[in-house]
């Protein structure tokens, strides 16, 4: 890998992470819209149940009005969710440098969230893969070559020059070997003193190499910090998503039970509405935590030197390969 390729690789990693975050936020907005639309359909069905009970005299007008109000409360949320989808779509177009009228379609994520790698494997992989290390190493090697060239100027130089041809006054004698002529010369040059110019040039290169080595040490510290932070964020994000999934399952079941109890007349409508509200909030939290975890996974990929769409593959000390889908 050349210096230019290493720098391009770094830019691509940064651009890939920015695009991935914008992409996941758009998917999150889509999922939030789907969630609120499902809840609107659920509340419409709830209203139908209350209206049927009202016609039979099993429900009061207050219950009917509360069911109608609960459905109406979701309309602003639906409009807000639709606006959020459009805003995220515009942001993704801007990141991808696409025109405003470009028909942008996105696909849903497939596959589970990747497992959390160990710190040691992630760090070892980052130190081996990050293109920034290659860039600095190539700069150090280039300075080595410059130093070799500067030091070569202080050594003796031997120049060898020669020519062969014909020397004649008349044109007809040009092809006669009697008039052939040749000469060879050897020159020797050795500069004993240049006023300290080369010594100063070598010292300057040594200083530049020291700076590159300091940058390498600083990069190693930054990469370690980035990997540590990314691992912590992803581990916490994964835990939040798993907890949100359990909470969402509990809220769905509580909503189902509250609905059945209300239909059987053994529970108040307020209990059912409260269960619906908790269900909505739990679903929103689940969606947000899931895509937060996706973004944290993409940031961890960037920290170890991988694009967001590439699966993590780390080799452990035993030689076994650990593979996680992305």
PyMOL commands that set and color helices and strands:
alter all, ss='L'
color gray80, all
select helices_A, chain A and resi 3-56+61-96+119-129+131-152+171-173+177-179+197-263+269-304
alter helices_A, ss='H'
color red, helices_A
select strands_A, chain A and resi 157-166+180-189+312-315+321-324
alter strands_A, ss='S'
color yellow, strands_A
deselect
rebuild
show_as cartoon
